[in-house]
């Protein structure tokens, strides 16, 4: 955002980067076949694009912390071209400035993630992830938000849950919530975004994840 990239485009990248993970895609292809992998890819990209478009249309720039737009990362068009040494120096100064502002939040997010890393009560999760109950998908999303893992780390959990009879759509909704709506990510984002924008981001992504969960449960 400090370089002038629109807020909606920034959020599309923020959502798609963790959610549409190449490791998860390869693992899903190997475990469940190309149809499930393609559905995961397509729905993940759709969530990122639609969520970014929606957030962009809402014009929520006022809920970005002021220092973000005040950070200078380049020079005007009328400035003299920078040498490589000047570019390296400017990049170093920008990194120091940004890291100096966000490092406490990054450490807090890592601490939360480390505290609950790998803790997934598989038997309990499998018991609430059946296809029959309409509330299983939203409940799986709510349970997944406090947890923390990357895409590669959550795939074995996904496989275990499916082996215990959980519905695929519900399990994928759980996986996406763990990756795309984790509490450590929200803690880190708080330094850059104000609570109303974080809540909007979480709400839009959660709605997309819910739709994916119900879609997979209906189709498969």
N, C-alpha and C positions, 0 to 999 in steps of 0.2 A: 504493500500500500504506500510505502514511502516513495516509490518510484512512479506513482500515478496510476497503477493498475486499479480498475474499478473494483468496488467492494464485492459485487456479485461474482466477478471472475475469480477474485481471491478466495472466496468461500467455495467455489466449485473445485478449485485446486485443493483447498484444505480438506474437503470431504473426500475427494476421489483418491488422493495420495495414500491414505491408510486403508480405505475401504476396498478399492480395487487393487489388491496387492498381487504382484506376479507370482510370489511364492504360494499364496493361497490358491490362485488360479491353477497352477500346475498340480498342486496337491489334490484339489477338487477333481481335476480331470483324471488323475491317476486313480482316485478312490471311487468316483461316482460316474465317470464318463463325460463325454463332451457336452451333452445336453445340459447337465447341471452346471458345468463350468461356464457354458455360454450364457445361461440364465443369470448366473452370478455376475458375470462381466456386464451384461446388458443392463440389469437392474441397478447395479452399483453405479455405472456411468449415468443412467437416467436420474437416479437420486441426486448425484452431484450436479448435473446440469440444471435440473428443475429447481433444486434448492438454491443454487447460485443465482438463477434467473429470478426466483421469487424474492430473495433477499435484496438483489439489485433493484427490483421494482419498488420495494418498500422504502428506499432512500434512507437508510439507517446510518449514514456516515456520522451523524451527530453523536452516536453512541460508541464511536471509536475514541480511545484516549487521545487527548490533544497532542501529546508528544510524538505520536506516530507520524502525523502529517507535518510536524515541525522539523522532523529529522531530514536533513538534506543528504541526498545520495548521488547527486550529480551536479552539473553546471548548466546554465542556460544556453540556448542556441547561439547567442551572440558572444559567448566566451571563447577564448583561444583553445585550440585542441590540447588535451592533456597528454603529457608524456607518460610512458609506462611507469616511471618512478612516482609520478603524481597520482596515477590511478591506483597503484598499490598503496600509497600513503592514504589516499581518500578512502579506499576500501577498509584499510586497517582501522582508521578513525571511526568509520561508520559501524564496524563490528564492535569496537570497544564501547561506543555510545549505546548501541542497542543491547548488547550483552550486559552492560552495566545496569541497565534498567530492568531487565527481565530475569536475571539469574536467581534471585530469591524464589520466584515463582516456579522456575524450572526445577530447582532443588526440592521445593515442596511437592511438586507433581511426582518427581522421581521417588520421594520418600513414601508417598501414598501408594504408588504402584508397587514399590518393593515390599511394602507391608502386607499386601494382599496378593502378591504374585503367585500364580499357580493354585490359588485356593478356589476350586470350583466343586461344590458338593454335587457330584455327578448323579448319585441316586435320587436326591431330592429334585434336581433339575429334570431328570428323565420322567419323574412322577408327575410333573406339571406341564410337560411338553407334548401331551397327546394331541391328536388332531381334532378330537371331538369337542373340546371346550373352546368357546369363542375367546375366552379371556386368557388362554395359554400364551398367545403371541404377545400381547401387551405386558403380561407378567414376566415373560422371558426377557423382554427389553428392559424392564425396570430392574430385574435381577442382574442383568449384564452391565448396567451403567457403573456401579461401584467397583466392578472388577477391572483388572488390567492385564492385557497381553497383546502381543503383536499377532499378525495374521498367521504366521507359521506356528506360533506357540499354541494358538487356540484350535487349530485343525485336529490334533489328536483328541482334544476334548469333544469336538464335534463328532468325530468318528465313534467315540465311546458312547455318547448320548444316543446316536442313531442305533448303535448296537443294542441299546437297552430299550428300544422301542419308541423313542421320541420322534415326532413328526419333522420332516426335513425343513419345511418352511419355518417352523417355530425355532428350530436349531439355528438356521441361517440368520433369522432375526436376532437371536441371542448373540451370534458371532459378530454381526455387524454392529450391534450396540456396544459390545466389548471393545471393538476396534475404533469405531467412529464417534462414540459418545462417552468415552471413559472419563472418570473423575479426574485423573491426573491431567488429561488434556484440558479440561475445563479450568483447572487451577492455573495452568500455564497461560491460557487465553485471557484470564482475568487481568493480567498486566496490560494487555493490548486492547481489550474490549470491555465495555461497561456491561453490567448485569443484564439490562434489557436486551442487548444484542446477543449476548451469550444464550439467554433464554429463547430468543427467536431462532437462533441457529440450532439449538438443541431440539426445539419443537418441530421445526421443518424437517430436520434429519430423522427424528423419531417417527414422524408421520410417514415418511418415505420407507423407513425400515418396516413399519407395521404393514404397509401395503405389500411389500416384498414377501413378508412372512405369510400373509393370507393368500397371495398369488401362488406361491410355491405349494402351499397346502391344498389349494384347489386343483392346480394343474397336475401335481405329482402324487 
